[in-house]
């Protein structure tokens, strides 16, 4: 490996959080990825102090896993960017940790980055989302109940990032390439270095449409970063590997 491998992970510690992150940690270990990463940094949003203690205890069993930041979900303002400082008084969801990963990458040596989060921990209404069609094509039954949908989606998203992580790293050797499914993604630091908060805010189609009051400000990142950098609304005809296929 010519550079470090680093994972950033956003945990919303409510409802099914322990089931979700425990499954994902098991997969990181079973695929051998845990053996090669330098660190896995976890951003934690929580509602109960007792839950935060459980999170700390669970993660303490993994020497390479470090809590990067903690925030009570109702504590505001939220600093989402530091150069220049940008604060908001609403939730940005996983985008809060995602942006911290971007800042970290810009202050550290070149690396491969994987971003994941606790998808489904907060009981999302998955059947009302446009993305559900993708998972039906992957084998999800249309008669599935909420728990079955949640578990299928997290397994599919996790597998897409971890089952062939070695092959993915080969694919993104080109510094402008990335591998993503929604906002689970692998990327090289060279692409993240190009991120400029104000430029992204003004030039990413989804960021312009959603704005900072919407938690989807960083949705489909890094697809939306690619769009902002290249002034395009679509990248369907680009040579990017495995984007929403």
Secondary structure, 3 states (H helix, E strand, C coil): CCCEEEEEEEEEECCCHHHHHHHHHHHHHHCCHHHHCCEEEEEEEECCHHHHHHHHHHHCCCCCEEEEEEEECCCCCEEEEECCEEEECCCCCCHHHHHHHHHHHHCCCCEEEEEEECCCCCCCCHHHCCCHHHHHHCCCCCCCCHHHHHHHHHHHHHHHHHCCHHHHHHHCCCCCCEEEECCEEEEEHHHHCCCCHHHHHHHCHHHHHHCCCCHHHHCCCCHHHHHHHHCCCCCCCCCCCCECC
